[in-house]
């Protein structure tokens, strides 16, 4: 019987209605604090994981993991692409021409990064073909001067499929009438949307059309690579450049979007730390709860000691009581946090559509909707951290209870 004493009495103290309602209030506050802290931490980390996932799949699905460029242009790009695909870690390669410019239509002007691509190769390094709203990459036919625009770019220009737009590039053409910027009329053959800032500044034309516009002949700027692990892009790029020689240069996604990824990781760590502090505050409220319970139950402790309970058993009673409070709060918090993590995207979408507001503007943020991605490893770490803090919070009150002397208490009973 005495072996089960800590569990029997500790759980009874949790269920019993106390004479001191203030103790009950503090106990309930501790439980609610743990619940909210755990739930919010799970939700926030899930949202941060969602941002991280969207960055990898959307932004880095459009942005090449690595680029290998030749200083004077690359003519035999097919040979190089087939050679690079044979390398370890490289899963795809495609040629490209990169041209900064400005699209003009009906008095509207929008800056753009125009890429010359080969439709038959592009799927190896980009997800654009999976996000076409209208048209298809196969509509990019050499000599027809077709172009595929991002949805936001098309909306800003006020154009749709079949409309014609003018691309101005920052290179001069010398004519008998003087020096004029180089420009070319394109027909919009498709519109894509990845739900990110890239929809506002990317356009794709056929490789041969861009070669003609850039006066590059049969050369391209270089080859874009898709890797099986984007975090090895730097080492793979350096290895390739060292092998190819000094006439080649390389870059990877960390040059263009590395800061954004690092910012998300830093924010995730800092938010996790701050919310863990909230959980710690709620857990340490258990200290005050149990200290008051110990004071309230001094007579009970003295009686238990006189019938054979050891100081260790007395400590166990209040450790069990504190852990029971913590476990209830953590369990409810985990349930609430997981449900919110699974439904927050739909909930925010409903709020936006119902009240006509927008929480994330794709013109400011790199996505237009709130992503959420639950990782069970995060849930496990949160539960372990909260449980550990709760356990630490029970030690001092339990130690105080074990030091109660039965003779001192019963002398005045």
Protein Blocks (a to p, Z undefined) as FASTA:
>chain_A
ZZmmmmmmmmmmmmpccfblmlmmmmmmmmmmmmmmmmmmmmmmmmmmmmmmmmmmmmmm
mpcfbdcddfkopfklmlmmmmmmmpghiabdcddddddddddeehiacddddddddfkl
mmmmpcklmmcfggcfklmcghklpacddfklmmmnopaehiacddddfbdcddfkbccd
dddddddfbdcdehiaklmmgccddfklmmmmnonojacfbdcdddfblklmmmmmmmmm
mmnojkbccddfklmmmmmmmmmmmmmmmmmmmmmmmmmmmmmmmmmmmmmmmmmmmmmm
mmmmmnopafklmmmmmmmmmmmmmmmmmmmmmmmmmmmmmmmmmmmmmmmmmnopafbd
fklmmbfbdcddddfklmmmmmmmmmmmmmmmmmmmmmmmmmpcfklmmmmZZ
